[in-house]
Amino acid sequence: MSMTRGILAYGAHVPYRRLDRAEISSVMGAGGGRGHRAVASFDEDTTTMGVAAARRALGALDNTTPDALWFSTVAPAYLDKTNATVIHAALRLDSTIPALDFGGAQRSAVGALRAALTAPGRTLVVASDIRIGLPTGPEDGGGGDAATAILTGSSDDGPLLAEYLGGATSTGEFTDRWRTPGSAYSRTWEDRFGEQAYLPLVRQAWADALAATDLTADDVDVAVITGLHGRASKKAASGLGVAVADDRAATIGNAGAAHPSLLLADVLDGAEAGAVVALVVLADGCEVLFFRTTDALAAGRPTRSVAAQVDDRADVAYTRYLAWRGLLEIQPPNRPEPNRPSSAAALRRTDWKHGFVGATDRTTGITHLPPSRIGIAGGSVDDMDPAPMADATGTIATFTVDHLVYSQSPPVVFAVVDFDGGGRMPIELTDADPAEVAIGDRVEMTFRRMFTADGIHNYFWKAHPARG
């Protein structure tokens, strides 16, 4: 049996909100630039974005689950506590499947991908990042927020969308970019220093990767070349002698740990079968990975491409963006802030809270949201079947716009949603303009952070308008 390894599935999440860089200079008198950057909403963090990307990747497969879940970010929602377990719970994976964090540095994300491509079994590698910079600084406008998920495995696990051909790595110790624990934004050394440090490492890794795979530069159809040092990445790209993919700087910004796999997903969205794709990542050295796309790619792509998500957007005001990131304090609603969520209650109800699993009465067929032990129209006690609803779509039956309830971004839109196939419940809407919400609108579910109290994040499901 062949044991060729590669990519079984992939998915990306680009937030719906965007910041027009021109607004930065109009507000601050400096900074900004052209184009837009992707902005995670006030109720998104790296974990929730990872859930969105993972759902998109696994949604393209039939009854395929990973043997392991690896999550990498440099902006974790928690320290000490594993963040990958939240994604694990939202995906309703079995407790026997390990969930591990790969964090601390940008290189951890591509390192996790390389390790997964050479490790046995099916591994879901999720990368996510939220880039924060001081107002008017280079990452204020140049950063971006996004997440990706890549399911690796062998040809025995299913049709590979892209075969992993091999690669090479080079490592160097130099302090070009750093962020001490507790700081929200990173600092950088002078540009020329980073360029001089990176270029020899790129040349070495590129030459070693070509030799290891018996490829030449002429065999490479397109290369993804990225890193947080923009000048070094551009100089490296010009020296490899291959076609270079769009870096999405004008429409997304640089999404840090998630950016290499985001650009790889963008290339796979439009690649022909048999194309050789190079992934070159500048991060404390250089990682080079080669892939060859297969005939299965056309049928295995996720339902929403990176390009489609780029086109589907709504701008957010710069001042609101600053408030979302905690860089601008604004007057909160008059209602008191919520109490911290109960860890014990969350554990007891994790299937509902994280997996959004209701219950359907076997006697009456009525779906109860939240799940209930007793049916509302008769039937026996504890005579219910689980009703997974995370992938369900629904219709808004009625809604209200609340300007008083606590929210990080008021007002809050609450809607009563009738789900296709049964089930009704009031649920908060997100990524929606209150002025445009209407009865009869179609909605889908999305995993979000409701609030944070006493350092505990309260995760649950919201609805957003069905798009695309």
ZATORGU-971364 format. One record per residue (C-alpha): residue in one letter; chain; z, x, y. Coordinates in pm, whole numbers, plus 32768, in hexadecimal, padded with zeros to 4 digits. Layout:
  code  unit    zz    xx    yy
     a     A     Z     X     Y
...
This chain:
  code  unit    zz    xx    yy
     m     A  8000  8000  8000
     s     A  7FAB  807C  815A
     m     A  80D2  80D2  8238
     t     A  801E  80F3  8383
     r     A  8114  809F  8499
     g     A  80DB  800B  85EE
     i     A  8105  7ED2  86C0
     l     A  8127  7D7F  8615
     a     A  8163  7CB6  8752
     y     A  81B1  7CE4  88C2
     g     A  8214  7C16  89EE
     a     A  8264  7C47  8B5D
     h     A  8329  7B8F  8C65
     v     A  82CB  7BB0  8DD4
     p     A  83B6  7AE1  8EAF
     y     A  8323  79B9  8F69
     r     A  83A8  7A2D  90B9
     r     A  82F9  7B38  918C
     l     A  834C  7BEE  92CB
     d     A  8234  7C26  93C6
     r     A  826C  7D8F  9430
     a     A  81EB  7D47  958C
     e     A  831D  7C6E  95C8
     i     A  8403  7D9A  95A5
     s     A  837C  7E40  96DD
     s     A  8370  7CF8  979C
     v     A  84E5  7CC4  9759
     m     A  8562  7E29  9762
     g     A  8463  7ED4  9845
     a     A  841D  7FD9  9739
     g     A  83C3  7FFC  95C9
     g     A  82EA  7F05  950F
     g     A  817A  7F3D  94D1
     r     A  8063  7E75  9433
     g     A  8069  7D93  9305
     h     A  818E  7CF4  924F
     r     A  82AD  7D59  916F
     a     A  8334  7C88  9051
     v     A  8491  7C01  9093
     a     A  8584  7B89  8F8B
     s     A  861C  7A41  8FFC
     f     A  878C  7A20  9055
     d     A  87CE  7995  8EF8
     e     A  8711  7AA6  8E40
     d     A  8796  7BF6  8DD0
     t     A  870D  7CFD  8CE6
     t     A  8799  7C43  8BB9
     t     A  86FF  7AF0  8C0A
     m     A  85B1  7B92  8C5A
     g     A  85C5  7C44  8B0A
     v     A  85F5  7AF2  8A60
     a     A  84C0  7A6B  8B0F
     a     A  83E9  7B93  8AA2
     a     A  846D  7B88  893D
     r     A  842A  7A13  891E
     r     A  82C6  7A4C  8994
     a     A  8291  7B63  8896
     l     A  8325  7AAC  876C
     g     A  827E  7966  87D2
     a     A  812E  79F5  876D
     l     A  81A4  7A21  8605
     d     A  81E8  792C  84EB
     n     A  8340  794C  844B
     t     A  835C  7AC1  8491
     t     A  84AD  7B4A  84F4
     p     A  8509  7CB0  8546
     d     A  85E4  7D88  8469
     a     A  8686  7E1D  85A0
     l     A  8699  7DD8  8715
     w     A  86A8  7EFB  880C
     f     A  86DB  7EBA  897F
     s     A  86AC  7FBB  8A92
     t     A  86FA  7F9D  8C03
     v     A  8790  806F  8D19
     a     A  881B  7F39  8DC4
     p     A  88F8  7E9F  8CB4
     a     A  89B2  7D5A  8CEC
     y     A  8AD9  7DF1  8C31
     l     A  8B69  7F45  8BE1
     d     A  8C3E  7F79  8AA8
     k     A  8BBD  7E2A  8A24
     t     A  8A6B  7E2C  8976
     n     A  8966  7D6D  8A3F
     a     A  8872  7D57  891C
     t     A  895E  7C65  886B
     v     A  891B  7B5F  8978
     i     A  87A5  7B7C  8938
     h     A  87F0  7B72  87C3
     a     A  88AF  7A2A  87EF
     a     A  87A8  798D  88D1
     l     A  869C  79DB  87CC
     r     A  877F  7949  86BC
     l     A  875F  7A7E  85E1
     d     A  8831  7AA0  84A8
     s     A  897B  7B5C  84C7
     t     A  88FD  7C5C  83CA
     i     A  87F9  7CD6  84C6
     p     A  8888  7DF1  859D
     a     A  886C  7DE4  8717
     l     A  8892  7F2B  87D5
     d     A  887D  7FA0  893F
     f     A  87B4  80D3  89A9
     g     A  881F  8111  8B0E
     g     A  8878  81FC  8C25
     a     A  8725  8297  8C71
     q     A  85BC  822F  8CA7
     r     A  8551  8300  8B7F
     s     A  8628  8235  8A90
     a     A  852D  8115  8A8F
     v     A  83FC  81DB  8A26
     g     A  84DB  82A8  8941
     a     A  8548  816A  8891
     l     A  83DB  8103  886C
     r     A  837E  8254  87D6
     a     A  84A2  8243  86E4
     a     A  8447  80E1  867C
     l     A  82DF  8142  863B
     t     A  834F  8247  8540
     a     A  847D  8190  84AC
     p     A  8467  80AC  837A
     g     A  846B  7F33  839C
     r     A  8416  7E49  84B9
     t     A  84C4  7EA4  85FE
     l     A  84B7  7DD4  873B
     v     A  84C9  7EC5  8861
     v     A  8524  7E14  89A6
     a     A  851A  7EC7  8AF6
     s     A  8586  7E2E  8C40
     d     A  85CC  7EA7  8D9F
     i     A  862D  7E2D  8EF8
     r     A  85E4  7F32  9001
     i     A  86C5  7F2D  9133
     g     A  86A2  800D  9263
     l     A  873D  8017  93BA
     p     A  8683  7F3E  94B8
     t     A  8549  7FEE  953D
     g     A  8566  80F6  942C
     p     A  844B  814D  933A
     e     A  84D1  8077  921B
     d     A  8523  7F51  92FD
     g     A  83B1  7F01  9307
     g     A  8328  7FE9  91FD
     g     A  840D  7F83  90E1
     g     A  83D0  7E59  9001
     d     A  8489  7D7F  8F06
     a     A  83FE  7D33  8DAB
     a     A  8443  7D3A  8C37
     t     A  837C  7D7A  8AFB
     a     A  83A6  7D56  8985
     i     A  82E2  7E0B  8876
     l     A  830B  7DC1  8704
     t     A  82BC  7EF6  8639
     g     A  8280  7F02  84C4
     s     A  818B  7F64  83B6
     s     A  8048  7ECA  833E
     d     A  810F  7E48  8215
     d     A  81DA  7D72  8308
     g     A  80A7  7CC2  8391
     p     A  7F66  7D07  8450
     l     A  7F95  7E1E  854C
     l     A  7F0F  7DDA  86A8
     a     A  7F0A  7F4F  86EF
     e     A  7F3D  8071  8601
     y     A  801F  818E  866C
     l     A  7F5A  82D0  8648
     g     A  806C  83C3  86AB
     g     A  80C9  8486  87DF
     a     A  81A0  859B  886A
     t     A  82C0  85D6  8956
     s     A  833A  86DD  8A49
     t     A  8490  86F4  8AEA
     g     A  8510  879F  8C22
     e     A  865D  87A3  8CD9
     f     A  863D  8775  8E4F
     t     A  86E8  868A  8F42
     d     A  85C8  85CF  8FE1
     r     A  865F  846F  8FDD
     w     A  87C7  8410  8FA5
     r     A  88BF  82F5  8FCB
     t     A  8A31  831A  8F94
     p     A  8AF2  8208  8EDB
     g     A  8B4D  80EC  8FC6
     s     A  8A2C  8125  90B5
     a     A  8924  8015  90CD
     y     A  8804  80F5  9137
     s     A  8780  824A  90D4
     r     A  8743  837C  91A9
     t     A  8626  8474  9194
     w     A  85DB  85DD  91E1
     e     A  84B4  864B  92B4
     d     A  8363  85D6  9229
     r     A  82C2  872A  91FC
     f     A  83E1  87A2  9121
     g     A  83B4  8685  902A
     e     A  823D  86B6  9021
     q     A  8262  8828  8FD2
     a     A  8362  87E0  8EC3
     y     A  829F  86CB  8E16
     l     A  8139  8748  8E0A
     p     A  816C  8868  8D12
     l     A  822E  877D  8C2E
     v     A  8117  867A  8C3B
     r     A  800D  877D  8BE9
     q     A  80D9  87FE  8AC3
     a     A  8120  86A5  8A2F
     w     A  7FB7  8633  8A60
     a     A  7F26  8766  89B4
     d     A  8021  8750  8897
     a     A  7FDD  85DB  8868
     l     A  7E64  860D  8857
     a     A  7E91  8724  875A
     a     A  7F85  865A  8687
     t     A  7E98  8531  8670
     d     A  7D4D  85F0  8659
     l     A  7CD5  853E  8792
     t     A  7C24  85C0  88C5
     a     A  7C34  8539  8A25
     d     A  7ADA  84A4  89EC
     d     A  7B68  83CC  88D3
     v     A  7C60  8324  89BF
     d     A  7BDA  81E2  8A54
     v     A  7CF3  81A7  8B4D
     a     A  7E41  8244  8BA2
     v     A  7F7B  81A6  8C2C
     i     A  8024  82B0  8D01
     t     A  8169  8256  8DA8
     g     A  82BD  82CD  8E16
     l     A  83AD  8298  8F35
     h     A  831F  83CB  8FE4
     g     A  81E2  8333  9072
     r     A  814F  8471  90FE
     a     A  8177  8530  8FB7
     s     A  80E7  840C  8EF0
     k     A  7FB0  83FC  8FCB
     k     A  7F7D  8574  8FBC
     a     A  7FA8  856F  8E41
     a     A  7EAF  8453  8E21
     s     A  7DA6  8510  8EE1
     g     A  7DC7  863D  8DFE
     l     A  7D9F  85A1  8CA5
     g     A  7C2D  854F  8CBA
     v     A  7C4B  83E9  8C3C
     a     A  7C2B  828D  8CCE
     v     A  7D79  8216  8D57
     a     A  7DFA  80B0  8D4E
     d     A  7E6B  7FF6  8E86
     d     A  7FDA  8046  8EC4
     r     A  801C  7EE9  8F58
     a     A  80C4  7F89  9083
     a     A  801F  7E93  9172
     t     A  8080  7D56  90B6
     i     A  81C3  7DA4  8FF7
     g     A  824C  7EF0  9070
     n     A  82E2  7FF6  8F8B
     a     A  83C3  7F4A  8E8E
     g     A  8470  8088  8E1E
     a     A  84E0  807E  8CB4
     a     A  83FD  7F53  8C6C
     h     A  82CA  7FDA  8D1D
     p     A  822C  80B0  8C06
     s     A  822C  7F93  8B09
     l     A  81CB  7E99  8C19
     l     A  8091  7F5E  8C6A
     l     A  804D  7F8D  8AF6
     a     A  8064  7E13  8ACA
     d     A  7F7A  7DE4  8BF2
     v     A  7E7A  7EC9  8B50
     l     A  7E9B  7E1F  89FC
     d     A  7E61  7CCF  8AA4
     g     A  7CFB  7D35  8AEF
     a     A  7CA6  7E4A  89F8
     e     A  7B8A  7E39  88FF
     a     A  7BC4  7E81  878E
     g     A  7BB2  7FF2  8736
     a     A  7C1D  8070  888C
     v     A  7CF9  81A4  889B
     v     A  7E10  8174  8997
     a     A  7EF3  828B  8A11
     l     A  8050  824A  8A99
     v     A  80C9  836A  8B73
     v     A  8228  8348  8C02
     l     A  82C3  843C  8CF9
     a     A  843D  842A  8CD4
     d     A  8511  8567  8CBD
     g     A  83EA  85FC  8C09
     c     A  82BB  854B  8B7D
     e     A  8278  845F  8A5C
     v     A  8115  842E  89DA
     l     A  80C3  831F  88DA
     f     A  7F6A  82C3  8859
     f     A  7F03  816C  87D5
     r     A  7DC1  80DD  8746
     t     A  7D8B  7F66  876E
     t     A  7D1A  7E96  8645
     d     A  7C4F  7D5D  8600
     a     A  7D97  7C99  85EA
     l     A  7DE0  7CCF  875C
     a     A  7D04  7BB1  87D8
     a     A  7DC3  7AAD  870E
     g     A  7F1A  7B4B  8734
     r     A  7F3E  7B5E  88AB
     p     A  8059  7A9B  8951
     t     A  8002  794F  89F1
     r     A  803E  79D1  8B54
     s     A  7FAB  7B1F  8BB8
     v     A  803D  7C0B  8CBA
     a     A  7F1A  7BB7  8DA1
     a     A  7F5D  7A42  8D83
     q     A  80C9  7A79  8DDF
     v     A  8066  7B53  8F05
     d     A  7F8B  7A3A  8F8B
     d     A  8099  7931  8F58
     r     A  8193  7974  906D
     a     A  8256  78F2  9195
     d     A  82C7  79D0  92B2
     v     A  8437  79FA  9303
     a     A  84B3  7A44  9462
     y     A  852A  7BA9  9493
     t     A  867E  7B38  9512
     r     A  86AF  7A5B  93E0
     y     A  864C  7B7B  92FF
     l     A  8752  7C58  93A6
     a     A  8858  7B48  9371
     w     A  87F9  7B2C  9201
     r     A  882F  7CA3  91D6
     g     A  897E  7CA0  928C
     l     A  88F3  7D6E  93AC
     l     A  8924  7C52  94A7
     e     A  8A55  7B70  94A1
     i     A  8A19  7A07  9503
     q     A  8AF9  78D6  9529
     p     A  8B2B  7836  93D0
     p     A  8B3B  76BC  9392
     n     A  8C87  7615  93DF
     r     A  8CD6  75BE  9277
     p     A  8DB9  76BA  91C4
     e     A  8D26  77C5  90E7
     p     A  8D37  777B  8F70
     n     A  8E46  77FF  8E8D
     r     A  8DF0  790F  8D96
     p     A  8D4F  788F  8C55
     s     A  8E1F  788D  8B18
     s     A  8DC2  7999  8A1D
     a     A  8E68  78D1  8906
     a     A  8DA6  7794  895B
     a     A  8C62  7857  8973
     l     A  8C97  78E8  8818
     r     A  8CDB  7792  8782
     r     A  8BA3  76FC  8821
     t     A  8AB8  7827  881C
     d     A  89A1  7768  876B
     w     A  899E  7670  888B
     k     A  89F0  775B  89AA
     h     A  890A  7879  894B
     g     A  8814  77DD  8857
     f     A  87F6  7683  88F7
     v     A  881A  75D8  87A5
     g     A  886E  7465  87B1
     a     A  88A9  7375  8691
     t     A  87D3  725F  8600
     d     A  887E  713C  8551
     r     A  87EF  711C  83F1
     t     A  8829  6FA3  83EE
     t     A  879D  6F3E  8541
     g     A  86BF  7067  8599
     i     A  8761  7080  86F2
     t     A  8777  71E3  877E
     h     A  88C2  7231  8829
     l     A  88CD  732E  8946
     p     A  89C8  73CD  893B
     p     A  89FA  73B2  87C2
     s     A  8AEF  72AF  874B
     r     A  8BAC  726D  860A
     i     A  8B97  70F4  863D
     g     A  8A56  7033  8682
     i     A  8A3C  6F54  87B4
     a     A  89A0  6E38  86EA
     g     A  8A60  6E30  85A4
     g     A  8A2D  6F10  847B
     s     A  8B21  6FEE  83C3
     v     A  8C00  70FE  8454
     d     A  8B75  725F  842E
     d     A  8A2A  71DA  83AB
     m     A  8950  72A8  8496
     d     A  8831  739F  8479
     p     A  8811  74C3  856E
     a     A  8710  747F  867F
     p     A  8690  75C2  8720
     m     A  8615  7565  887B
     a     A  85CC  76B1  892B
     d     A  8456  768B  88EF
     a     A  844F  7517  8940
     t     A  8399  748B  8A6D
     g     A  8403  7358  8B2B
     t     A  83C8  726C  8C4D
     i     A  84A1  7238  8D80
     a     A  8528  70D3  8D76
     t     A  85EB  70F1  8EBD
     f     A  8683  7204  8F93
     t     A  8767  724D  90B7
     v     A  877B  7369  91B4
     d     A  88E2  73DC  91EB
     h     A  8932  74A5  9325
     l     A  8AAA  74B4  92EA
     v     A  8ADE  7530  9186
     y     A  8B23  76A4  915B
     s     A  89EB  7776  9135
     q     A  897A  78D5  918A
     s     A  883E  783B  9216
     p     A  8873  76D4  928E
     p     A  8803  75C3  9275
     v     A  8817  7576  9101
     v     A  8723  7486  905D
     f     A  87B6  73C5  8F37
     a     A  86C1  72FF  8E63
     v     A  86E8  7210  8D40
     v     A  85E9  7289  8C42
     d     A  8555  71BE  8B24
     f     A  84EB  72B6  8A1A
     d     A  83B5  7284  8947
     g     A  841F  7210  87EE
     g     A  8572  7193  8861
     g     A  869E  7200  8929
     r     A  8704  71C9  8A93
     m     A  87F2  728B  8B71
     p     A  8833  72EA  8CDC
     i     A  87D1  7452  8D18
     e     A  87AA  753C  8E40
     l     A  864C  759B  8EB1
     t     A  85EA  76FB  8F15
     d     A  84B2  77A0  8FA4
     a     A  8462  7655  904A
     d     A  8436  75EA  91B4
     p     A  8520  74C1  91EE
     a     A  841D  7425  92D4
     e     A  8316  7427  91C1
     v     A  83E4  73A5  909B
     a     A  8376  7248  902D
     i     A  83CB  714C  8F20
     g     A  82D9  717B  8E01
     d     A  82C1  72F5  8E29
     r     A  82AA  73B9  8CE7
     v     A  83B0  74C7  8CA9
     e     A  83FB  75DF  8BB4
     m     A  8543  768C  8B60
     t     A  85AB  77E4  8BD7
     f     A  86E5  78B3  8B97
     r     A  879F  7905  8CD8
     r     A  88EB  7979  8D67
     m     A  89A2  784D  8DF9
     f     A  8AA8  7917  8EB6
     t     A  8B95  7A3D  8E94
     a     A  8D0F  7A16  8EB5
     d     A  8E15  7B22  8E7A
     g     A  8D02  7C06  8DFB
     i     A  8C96  7B17  8CE7
     h     A  8B2F  7A9B  8CF3
     n     A  8AFE  792E  8C9A
     y     A  89AD  791A  8BEA
     f     A  8906  77D1  8B96
     w     A  87B5  7723  8BA1
     k     A  8702  768F  8CCD
     a     A  85B1  75E6  8CEE
     h     A  8489  7656  8DBD
     p     A  833A  75B4  8E08
     a     A  8241  75DD  8CED
     r     A  8134  76CA  8D67
     g     A  7FF9  774E  8CC5
